[in-house]
Amino acid sequence: MWIINEERENHTGVSEFVFQGFSSFHEHKLTLFVVFLTLYLLTLAGNVLIVTIISIDHHLHTPMYFFLSMLSTSETMYTLDIVPQMLSSLSGQNQPISLAGCATQMFFFITLAINNCFLLTTMGYDRYVAICKPLRYTIIMNKKICAQMVWGSCSIGLLVAIIQISSVFRLPFCDREVAHYFCEIRAVMKLSCADTNLHDTINFIISSVVIVVPMGLVFISYILIISTILKIVSTEGQKKAFATCASHLTVVIVHYGCASISYLKPKSENTVDQNQLISVTYTIFTPLLNPVVYTLRNKEVKDALRRAIGKKPFCLGI
């Protein structure tokens, strides 16, 4: 360890980073600030609303909505970790961030991003049990199992974050300008004086595992779900079964799609501007998708919202 620290001191005096931000879009910074601030506030409001509705409405005290509330909580924290720094940069108040501050931001980003991936997997498993094994649903998806699944998702995120942060911040840094709007791991590694090929390979392997494994498990769940639904004789029954999965499947496709485009591609394939625009999809739009999809497409949540504001649901029997 002391050798690494000594090498770092000899090669660099970097003690803080500054963000390049959206420097190529200087003329549009005000527009971007207004758009991203609006989306940020909508994301926070939407996810807080979902968590609140689920907590106060006993009709939603089921495993599916427990996982949804955990996902909304994680998405809220994820947004709070990244977007304020982006807005600060766009407003012209691009304050430097210390190495410790950068490591902290990266730690929470990695933890929460991976946590979200595995929470979506648990939600897929929940839908699989509900549709394929309905008679055993309450036994399999009991409170203890649900809590263990959530804790497992978070634990994987924490473990991976610790490994990656420990690896990245042992590197000596020769530059202080991060070509991004937050402490994204690959952008930070590019500032190192050392050869990062091994670190890049490790990062790619870890990214592949934490994206491909949960994504694969989700799609296996949906293959089994669809095969079960197609065996249902009633057309109405098929529609109802598909409807219970539609919201989750929409979020899954967008979430894993954005993550795959961002992290499962050659590191030199896109320009800095392209990488930043891709990053916007999973730091701004994906967290907003969760409340939008589950409030606009999910009947039970819409009914809960009506009950919360004192209006009787239109079709209680559907």
TORTI-239449 format. One line per field, with one value per residue (C-alpha): x, y, z; residue number from 1. Coordinates in Angstrom, 2 decimals. Example, Ala and Ser with C-alpha at 12.3 -4.5 7.8 and 13.67 -1.06 7.14 Angstrom:
! TORTI-239449
u	c(12.30_13.67)
v	c(-4.50_-1.06)
w	c(7.80_7.14)
k	c(1_2)
//
This chain:
! TORTI-239449
u	c(0.00_2.78_4.48_1.29_0.86_4.54_4.24_1.09_2.76_5.75_3.66_0.76_-0.36_-4.03_-6.18_-9.49_-11.35_-13.39_-16.09_-16.05_-19.81_-21.69_-18.95_-19.84_-23.38_-22.40_-25.02_-27.78_-26.79_-29.77_-32.21_-30.59_-30.65_-34.40_-35.19_-33.06_-34.27_-37.88_-37.22_-35.29_-38.18_-40.69_-38.54_-38.26_-41.96_-43.04_-40.89_-41.76_-45.44_-45.13_-43.39_-45.98_-49.00_-47.66_-46.95_-50.39_-52.64_-53.07_-54.27_-50.69_-49.04_-47.94_-44.48_-44.78_-45.37_-42.85_-40.20_-41.55_-41.26_-37.67_-36.89_-38.43_-36.41_-33.22_-33.99_-34.57_-31.20_-29.55_-30.93_-29.89_-26.36_-25.86_-28.22_-27.41_-23.80_-25.03_-27.33_-24.54_-22.30_-25.00_-25.72_-22.08_-21.23_-18.84_-17.19_-14.26_-14.80_-12.22_-10.91_-12.84_-15.99_-15.55_-15.00_-18.14_-20.25_-18.91_-19.50_-23.19_-23.65_-22.27_-24.09_-27.47_-27.15_-26.39_-29.04_-31.60_-30.54_-31.06_-34.28_-35.74_-34.69_-36.49_-39.59_-39.38_-39.14_-42.14_-44.20_-43.00_-44.19_-47.48_-48.37_-46.66_-47.13_-50.14_-51.19_-47.78_-47.29_-47.88_-45.65_-42.75_-42.93_-43.20_-41.92_-38.64_-37.80_-38.73_-36.51_-33.64_-33.99_-33.83_-30.87_-29.14_-29.56_-28.10_-25.25_-24.15_-24.11_-22.08_-19.56_-18.97_-18.72_-16.09_-14.02_-14.17_-13.58_-10.60_-9.17_-9.72_-8.57_-5.27_-4.29_-2.04_-3.82_-2.10_-5.10_-7.97_-10.61_-13.19_-14.72_-18.18_-20.74_-20.16_-17.51_-18.19_-15.69_-14.27_-13.99_-12.03_-9.72_-8.73_-7.08_-4.60_-0.87_-0.71_-1.65_-5.35_-5.80_-6.13_-8.57_-10.58_-10.80_-11.88_-14.45_-15.85_-16.09_-17.85_-20.22_-21.02_-21.79_-23.99_-25.94_-26.10_-26.80_-29.84_-31.06_-30.79_-32.68_-35.45_-35.84_-35.85_-38.64_-40.61_-40.13_-41.67_-44.37_-45.35_-45.43_-47.76_-49.99_-50.39_-51.80_-54.63_-57.83_-59.64_-58.67_-59.66_-57.41_-54.51_-55.02_-55.16_-51.97_-50.12_-51.35_-49.79_-46.39_-46.57_-45.32_-42.38_-41.38_-41.39_-39.06_-36.82_-36.35_-35.47_-33.28_-31.18_-31.14_-29.58_-27.15_-26.04_-25.47_-23.43_-21.24_-21.20_-19.46_-15.82_-14.57_-13.41_-16.52_-18.24_-17.07_-17.19_-20.38_-22.04_-21.07_-22.57_-25.81_-26.05_-25.43_-28.35_-30.67_-29.84_-29.29_-32.30_-34.82_-34.71_-35.41_-38.34_-39.69_-40.42_-43.08_-44.49_-45.03_-46.37_-48.77_-50.05_-50.18_-50.81_-54.47_-53.89_-51.62_-54.09_-56.90_-54.76_-54.15_-57.89_-58.51_-55.82_-57.50_-60.94_-62.26_-63.80_-62.06_-64.07_-63.90_-63.17_-64.06_-61.58)
v	c(0.00_2.50_1.90_2.87_5.97_6.97_6.53_8.62_11.44_11.42_11.53_13.83_16.59_16.10_16.42_17.34_17.01_19.41_18.31_19.13_18.79_19.63_21.91_21.12_22.33_25.70_27.65_25.35_25.15_27.19_25.05_21.85_23.17_23.90_20.55_18.48_20.38_19.74_16.04_15.85_17.32_15.08_12.03_12.89_13.72_10.60_8.17_9.75_9.55_5.83_5.06_7.09_5.52_2.00_2.63_4.10_1.88_-1.63_-2.93_-2.50_-4.32_-7.21_-8.47_-6.87_-3.40_-3.89_-4.44_-1.46_0.80_-0.39_0.30_3.78_4.51_3.35_5.37_8.48_8.10_7.34_10.57_12.61_11.27_12.36_15.08_17.95_17.86_17.99_20.95_22.78_22.39_23.61_26.65_27.75_26.85_24.06_23.59_21.15_17.89_16.30_12.79_11.61_13.32_11.76_8.32_8.76_9.77_6.87_4.46_5.36_5.42_1.89_0.52_1.93_1.12_-2.55_-2.64_-1.45_-4.18_-6.95_-5.44_-5.65_-9.30_-9.96_-8.28_-10.57_-13.61_-12.32_-12.15_-15.65_-17.13_-15.20_-16.48_-19.86_-21.00_-19.03_-21.59_-21.43_-17.68_-16.64_-19.44_-18.75_-14.94_-14.52_-11.44_-13.05_-14.10_-10.66_-8.92_-11.29_-10.59_-6.83_-7.18_-9.48_-6.92_-4.17_-6.39_-7.23_-3.53_-2.70_-5.48_-4.52_-0.82_-1.50_-3.60_-1.02_2.05_0.36_-0.42_2.97_5.25_3.42_4.76_7.84_10.74_13.21_15.27_16.83_17.47_14.68_14.44_13.90_15.54_13.19_10.76_8.04_5.23_5.09_8.88_8.98_6.12_8.07_10.66_8.13_8.21_4.42_1.77_1.04_-1.85_-4.38_-2.11_-1.59_-5.34_-5.95_-3.15_-4.63_-8.12_-6.80_-4.67_-7.64_-9.89_-7.40_-6.54_-9.82_-12.14_-10.27_-9.45_-13.12_-14.21_-11.71_-12.93_-16.58_-15.64_-14.03_-16.98_-19.21_-16.61_-16.29_-20.06_-20.32_-17.47_-19.04_-22.14_-20.11_-20.93_-17.68_-14.69_-12.40_-14.37_-14.01_-10.24_-9.90_-11.94_-9.92_-6.69_-7.59_-7.89_-5.04_-2.26_-4.25_-5.53_-1.98_-0.76_-3.82_-3.37_0.33_-0.09_-3.00_-1.56_1.71_-0.10_-2.44_0.40_2.29_-0.45_-3.44_-1.73_-1.00_1.96_3.94_3.40_6.70_10.29_12.12_13.92_10.66_9.02_11.90_11.81_8.05_8.61_11.05_8.18_6.18_9.08_11.20_9.32_5.79_6.90_8.97_6.00_4.02_6.38_7.26_3.63_2.49_5.42_5.62_1.91_0.19_0.04_-0.87_2.13_4.42_3.09_3.68_7.27_7.80_6.40_8.65_11.77_10.58_9.37_5.94_3.72_3.44_-0.33_-2.14_-5.49_-5.37)
w	c(0.00_0.98_-2.39_-4.21_-2.05_-2.55_-6.31_-6.29_-4.36_-6.74_-9.91_-9.03_-6.76_-7.64_-4.53_-6.17_-9.45_-11.56_-13.98_-17.66_-17.68_-20.87_-22.20_-25.82_-25.21_-23.71_-25.69_-24.45_-20.79_-19.58_-21.56_-20.29_-16.73_-16.89_-18.54_-16.16_-13.09_-14.12_-14.69_-11.41_-9.42_-11.19_-10.44_-6.75_-6.45_-8.34_-6.38_-3.02_-4.01_-4.81_-1.51_0.42_-1.31_-0.80_2.88_3.69_1.54_2.98_-0.40_-1.63_1.28_-0.92_-1.97_-5.41_-4.00_-1.21_-3.89_-5.84_-2.78_-2.26_-5.93_-5.68_-2.54_-4.24_-7.38_-5.23_-3.49_-6.85_-8.32_-5.27_-5.63_-9.25_-10.47_-8.03_-9.27_-12.86_-12.15_-10.33_-13.37_-15.75_-13.58_-13.82_-10.23_-11.12_-7.75_-7.44_-5.60_-3.32_-3.95_-0.89_-2.17_-5.60_-4.06_-1.95_-4.95_-7.00_-4.11_-3.80_-7.58_-8.00_-4.93_-5.92_-9.63_-8.90_-6.19_-8.77_-11.21_-8.67_-7.27_-10.77_-10.78_-7.50_-8.92_-11.94_-9.66_-7.70_-10.90_-11.86_-8.55_-8.68_-12.16_-12.36_-8.74_-7.46_-4.83_-3.15_-3.58_0.04_1.29_-1.07_-0.98_2.78_4.62_5.62_2.06_0.69_3.26_2.47_-1.26_-0.69_1.66_-0.84_-3.64_-1.48_-0.25_-3.79_-4.62_-1.51_-2.16_-5.80_-4.89_-2.22_-4.65_-7.45_-5.27_-3.61_-7.03_-8.69_-5.88_-5.46_-8.88_-9.18_-10.93_-13.28_-14.40_-12.48_-15.18_-15.33_-18.82_-17.38_-15.09_-12.15_-10.88_-13.42_-12.95_-16.48_-16.75_-13.48_-14.49_-17.63_-15.37_-14.02_-14.78_-14.55_-17.08_-16.48_-18.92_-16.09_-14.23_-17.44_-17.95_-14.36_-14.62_-17.84_-16.32_-13.20_-15.30_-17.51_-14.55_-12.66_-15.82_-17.75_-14.78_-13.37_-16.89_-17.84_-14.73_-15.49_-19.05_-17.93_-15.51_-18.34_-20.68_-17.99_-17.31_-20.97_-21.45_-18.44_-19.63_-23.08_-21.39_-19.85_-21.74_-21.00_-23.15_-20.29_-17.97_-20.37_-20.61_-16.84_-16.41_-19.04_-17.45_-14.10_-15.79_-18.32_-16.03_-14.70_-18.13_-19.53_-16.77_-17.17_-20.93_-20.63_-17.53_-18.80_-22.31_-21.11_-18.82_-21.61_-24.08_-21.48_-20.03_-22.38_-25.28_-26.18_-24.14_-27.20_-29.29_-28.41_-28.01_-24.67_-25.72_-26.75_-23.46_-21.50_-23.48_-22.95_-19.23_-19.11_-20.02_-16.89_-14.48_-15.49_-17.62_-16.17_-12.56_-13.89_-15.86_-12.70_-11.22_-14.65_-15.67_-12.31_-11.90_-15.47_-16.36_-13.04_-12.06_-8.40_-7.86_-9.64_-7.45_-4.36_-5.49_-5.90_-2.43_-1.01_-2.40_-1.36_-4.70_-5.13_-7.73_-10.92_-11.30_-8.06_-9.53_-12.39)
k	c(1_2_3_4_5_6_7_8_9_10_11_12_13_14_15_16_17_18_19_20_21_22_23_24_25_26_27_28_29_30_31_32_33_34_35_36_37_38_39_40_41_42_43_44_45_46_47_48_49_50_51_52_53_54_55_56_57_58_59_60_61_62_63_64_65_66_67_68_69_70_71_72_73_74_75_76_77_78_79_80_81_82_83_84_85_86_87_88_89_90_91_92_93_94_95_96_97_98_99_100_101_102_103_104_105_106_107_108_109_110_111_112_113_114_115_116_117_118_119_120_121_122_123_124_125_126_127_128_129_130_131_132_133_134_135_136_137_138_139_140_141_142_143_144_145_146_147_148_149_150_151_152_153_154_155_156_157_158_159_160_161_162_163_164_165_166_167_168_169_170_171_172_173_174_175_176_177_178_179_180_181_182_183_184_185_186_187_188_189_190_191_192_193_194_195_196_197_198_199_200_201_202_203_204_205_206_207_208_209_210_211_212_213_214_215_216_217_218_219_220_221_222_223_224_225_226_227_228_229_230_231_232_233_234_235_236_237_238_239_240_241_242_243_244_245_246_247_248_249_250_251_252_253_254_255_256_257_258_259_260_261_262_263_264_265_266_267_268_269_270_271_272_273_274_275_276_277_278_279_280_281_282_283_284_285_286_287_288_289_290_291_292_293_294_295_296_297_298_299_300_301_302_303_304_305_306_307_308_309_310_311_312_313_314_315_316_317_318)
//
